Amino acid sequence: MGWPLRTKLIASMVALLAVVCAIIGVVSELALSAFLIRQVDAQLVSASNRAKVFLGKPRGLGPPPDPLNAPGQASGTLTARLSGGRVVDAGMLTAQGQPQELDAAAKAALLGLPVDGRPYTRALGGLGDYRLIAENTPDDVVVTGLPLAQVDETLLTVGLILARVTLAGVLGAGFAGACAVRRTLRPLDRVAAVAARVTELPLDRGEVALSVRVADVDTDPRTEVGQVGAALNRMLGHVGDALRARHAGEQRARQFVADASHELRTPLAAIRGYAELIRRGRESLPPGVAHAMDRVDSESARMASLVEGLLLLARLDAGRPLEIGEADLSRLVADAVGDARIAGPRHRWLVELPPEPVLVRGDVQRLHQIVANLLSNGRTHTPPGTTITAALARSAGGEVVLTVTDDGPGIPADLLPTVFERFVRGDSSRSRGAGSTGLGMAIVAALVSAHRGSVAVHSVPGRTEFEVRLPAARATHRNTTTAA
């Protein structure tokens, strides 16, 4: 899972601090435990000496002294006398100073204690852990012990204190670290914000004023963030130079296309005029010459259409304003479908219009060209007998939706992303022989964009739909279907 850099830094800092505090806590507990055990051992040696002195007195003819009656022993002190491998007397002093006899399990633990005068820790059942020492006397073995309950309680209390202090320290350090990291990474956030603003600029076309730069305060080469900011500024400078060079090249190309298209209109008009003049007297021409003149007229007409399309695209690229007014799109669609039926009588044409006029704001001539190009595209690239439907509707968002749908073979999937680019043709019907210049859909896309609309295509075998969305002048109502 990808974490932000600040989260990783804070988590690493908190984890490191927690590990250090845990190590300090464990070492402190071990050191305190050793210190407390040494104190208990010192007390245990003193208690053992008192017990030995008391039990080591000459017994005479009376009974042996009770080990629990040794003077000076504190509450909780355990004293036992071992003789012949068994416990003769064993007990401990309660908190009230009263003797309490040991149970069998505690007595059994005393039997295995080494008699070497060194303290050992043993668990005595319900009495808990004891620190015990066994020493020889002239007659018996004396075992003395002190409880470790206070030591365990002290260690537990200190451990809880350390845990609370550690938790508070880690939380406080995490909060302070988050503030420090956020403050430290603030220059990086500003650099990232500059990069984000650059990504929102339309760099793919037109003139781009790439004036966004990282502030000087964030370009200090002595810091890592400053190095990144300075490198980003250098990169933006190179990109800006490349975009300006690209735009200048585009402008030169557009100007050349516009000039060439404009200059070609005059000779093409002359060629078509002379061809028409010769065709008027075709009865006196040989068949081969008449056919050649027909081809000259046909190709000059196609060339004139290409020149007009290039000139229109050049004007749209240059941002020439349209003649905006209120246009009745319903009438335009009906007229365009009627013209298409005359041009393609072997296709089946349908039109779906709402009962009331659909009004949009736009250039009437250019809107008619959008519809005509879409219908011509369907007629040109589908076989005879195909049904082509032009429909108008109103979307929920208040837009006018124009669709041109056919049930032809569809557009190849690899061609769909480039349908609205210039000079795009397929391998079969999209050819010069079919009358396609490769500019029809590019002109549609440019004109729709000039009207602040959008155009899209959806195609599968058996259904191809071109959808144009334009801002509506007023609302429309339900649809009706008629045949043209």
Salt bridges, closest charged atoms under 4 A:
ASP41 OD1 - ARG131 NE 2.65
ASP89 OD2 - ARG81 NH2 2.45
GLU101 OE2 - LYS107 NZ 2.97
GLU135 OE2 - LYS52 NZ 3.26
ASP139 OD2 - ARG59 NE 3.51
ASP140 OD2 - ARG59 NH2 2.32
ASP140 OD2 - ARG81 NE 3.23
ASP189 OD2 - ARG6 NH2 2.76
ASP204 OD2 - ARG205 NH1 2.61
GLU207 OE1 - HIS247 NE2 3.70
ASP218 OD1 - ARG190 NH2 2.71
ASP220 OD2 - ARG222 NH2 2.92
ASP241 OD1 - ARG244 NH2 2.27
GLU250 OE2 - ARG246 NE 3.50
GLU250 OE1 - ARG254 NH2 3.93
ASP294 OD1 - ARG279 NE 3.39
ASP294 OD2 - ARG282 NH2 3.17
ASP297 OD2 - ARG279 NH1 2.99
GLU299 OE2 - ARG295 NH2 3.02
GLU299 OE1 - ARG302 NE 3.44
GLU308 OE2 - ARG265 NE 3.04
ASP317 OD2 - ARG254 NE 3.71
ASP317 OD2 - ARG422 NH2 2.86
GLU356 OE1 - HIS477 NE2 3.47
GLU399 OE1 - ARG469 NH1 3.22
GLU465 OE2 - ARG463 NH2 2.93
GLU467 OE1 - ARG469 NE 3.25
